[in-house]
Amino acid sequence: MADDVWLARHGETEWARLGRHTGRTDVPLTDTGRAQAAALGRRLAGHAFELVLSSNRSRAAETTAIAGYAGVAVADPDLREWDYGELEGRLTEDIREDYPSWTIWRGPWPGGETLDEVAARADHVLERIAGAQGDVLVVSHGHLLRVLAARWLGMAPTAGGLFALGTATVSVLGHDRQTPVIEVWNEACHLD
């Protein structure tokens, strides 16, 4: 069983800064996002990870590379962000013009992935890292990482809605007497 699972969200993109839902669109990091990735690298420097996994989307892969893990990271397509389907690139306020009570956690997701499909991918990642004999680093996206944390805790995937997650932040999933816990969440002090 993995010791601790360190989660890092990719650095800022223009769409993330604006609040646009960014799933399959490959939006690059901004200059701020690249600076955040460098700060993330300094935050993680000197910590030994047995396994480093990254989403295959360029914003996560670039964050991983700038942070210093390009040579060891394994691209994992299960770590890609939620496919928002027809809602891709839209702001929540705009989506609510068509679906007044919409949240990503309740849907609907026309032409995109359901919450259960995203949770199944998160569960696959957790199964994959279960055999690690040390700490694991996962670099991915906001909604996927929130679902992954909920599943780590044995909660329904909708519980991911309870965990805010900023760009280039660090979170750590661990254990307290063999019970899965969140040790650190949404740490951003390295970005100051």
C-alpha positions in Angstrom: 0.0 0.0 0.0 1.3 3.5 -0.9 2.5 5.5 2.1 1.2 9.0 1.2 -0.4 10.1 -2.0 0.6 13.7 -2.9 -1.7 15.5 -5.2 -0.8 18.5 -7.2 -3.1 20.4 -9.5 -1.7 21.8 -12.7 -0.7 25.5 -12.9 -2.9 28.3 -14.0 -4.3 28.3 -17.6 -6.3 31.2 -19.1 -9.5 29.1 -18.9 -8.8 28.2 -15.2 -8.3 31.8 -14.4 -11.6 32.7 -16.0 -13.5 29.8 -14.5 -14.2 28.1 -17.8 -14.8 24.3 -17.6 -11.7 22.8 -19.2 -11.8 19.1 -19.8 -10.6 17.8 -23.1 -9.5 21.2 -24.6 -5.7 21.3 -24.3 -5.2 24.8 -22.9 -1.6 25.8 -22.2 -0.2 27.2 -19.0 -0.1 31.0 -18.6 3.2 32.7 -17.6 1.7 32.6 -14.1 1.0 28.9 -14.4 4.6 28.2 -15.4 5.8 30.3 -12.4 3.4 28.3 -10.2 4.8 25.0 -11.6 8.3 26.1 -10.7 7.2 27.0 -7.2 5.6 23.6 -6.9 8.9 22.1 -7.9 10.6 23.9 -5.1 7.9 22.8 -2.7 8.4 19.1 -3.7 12.2 19.2 -4.0 14.0 16.7 -2.0 10.9 14.5 -1.4 11.4 11.0 -2.6 8.5 9.6 -4.7 8.4 5.9 -5.7 5.9 6.7 -8.4 5.0 9.9 -10.2 1.8 9.9 -12.3 0.6 12.7 -14.5 -2.5 13.4 -16.6 -1.7 13.2 -20.3 -3.2 16.7 -20.9 -0.5 19.3 -21.8 -1.3 21.6 -18.9 -0.6 18.8 -16.4 2.4 17.4 -18.3 4.0 20.8 -18.5 3.4 21.4 -14.8 5.0 18.0 -14.1 8.0 18.8 -16.3 8.6 22.3 -14.9 8.3 20.9 -11.4 11.2 18.6 -12.2 9.6 15.2 -12.8 9.6 15.0 -16.6 12.1 12.1 -16.7 10.2 9.9 -14.2 6.5 10.8 -14.6 4.2 8.2 -16.2 1.3 9.7 -18.2 -1.9 8.1 -17.1 -5.0 8.8 -19.2 -7.3 8.0 -16.2 -6.0 11.3 -14.7 -7.4 13.5 -17.4 -10.0 16.0 -16.4 -13.7 15.4 -16.5 -15.1 15.5 -20.1 -17.7 18.2 -19.9 -19.1 17.4 -23.3 -21.3 20.3 -24.6 -20.5 22.3 -21.5 -16.8 22.5 -22.4 -15.4 26.0 -22.1 -18.5 27.4 -20.5 -18.8 29.3 -17.3 -21.1 28.0 -14.5 -23.3 31.1 -14.8 -23.7 30.5 -18.5 -24.5 26.8 -18.1 -27.2 27.8 -15.5 -29.0 29.8 -18.2 -29.8 26.4 -19.8 -29.8 24.3 -16.6 -30.9 26.6 -13.7 -29.8 24.3 -10.8 -26.7 22.9 -12.5 -23.5 22.0 -10.7 -20.8 19.7 -11.9 -21.7 17.4 -9.1 -25.4 17.0 -10.0 -25.3 17.5 -13.8 -26.6 17.0 -16.3 -23.5 16.5 -18.5 -24.8 16.5 -22.1 -22.4 14.7 -24.4 -19.9 14.4 -21.5 -18.9 12.0 -18.7 -21.1 11.3 -15.8 -19.9 11.6 -12.2 -19.9 7.8 -12.0 -17.6 7.5 -15.0 -15.1 10.0 -13.5 -15.3 8.2 -10.2 -14.5 4.9 -12.0 -11.3 6.5 -13.4 -10.3 7.8 -10.0 -10.9 4.3 -8.6 -8.6 2.8 -11.3 -5.9 5.3 -10.3 -6.2 4.3 -6.6 -6.0 0.6 -7.5 -2.9 1.3 -9.6 -1.1 3.2 -6.8 -2.1 0.7 -4.1 0.9 -1.4 -4.8 3.4 1.4 -4.4 5.9 0.9 -1.5 6.5 4.6 -0.8 5.0 8.0 -1.5 3.3 8.7 -4.8 2.9 12.0 -6.6 -0.2 12.6 -8.8 -0.3 15.7 -11.0 -3.8 16.2 -12.5 -6.8 18.5 -12.6 -9.2 20.1 -10.1 -12.4 18.1 -10.4 -10.6 14.8 -11.0 -8.4 15.3 -7.9 -11.4 16.2 -5.8 -13.2 13.0 -6.9 -10.1 11.0 -6.2 -9.8 12.4 -2.7 -13.4 11.6 -2.0 -12.9 8.0 -3.2 -9.7 7.7 -1.1 -11.8 8.5 2.0 -14.4 5.9 0.9 -17.0 8.6 0.2 -19.4 9.0 -2.6 -17.9 10.9 -5.5 -20.2 13.8 -4.9 -18.3 14.5 -1.7 -15.6 15.9 -4.0 -17.7 19.0 -4.1 -16.7 19.7 -0.5 -13.0 20.1 -1.3 -11.9 23.4 -3.0 -8.7 23.1 -4.9 -6.6 25.9 -6.4 -4.1 25.8 -9.2 -0.6 24.4 -8.4 -1.6 23.5 -4.8 -0.4 20.5 -2.8 -2.6 18.1 -1.0 -1.6 14.9 0.8 -3.7 11.8 1.3 -2.5 9.5 4.1 -3.5 7.2 6.9 -4.2 7.5 10.6 -3.9 4.1 12.1 -4.7 2.5 8.8 -7.8 4.7 8.2 -7.5 6.9 5.0 -7.4 10.6 5.9 -6.5 13.9 4.3 -3.3 15.1 5.9 -2.9 18.3 3.9 -5.4 20.0 1.6 -5.1 22.8 -0.9 -1.7 24.1 0.5 -0.6 27.2 -1.4 2.0 28.7 0.8 4.7 27.9 -1.8 2.9 30.2 -4.3 3.3 33.4 -2.2 
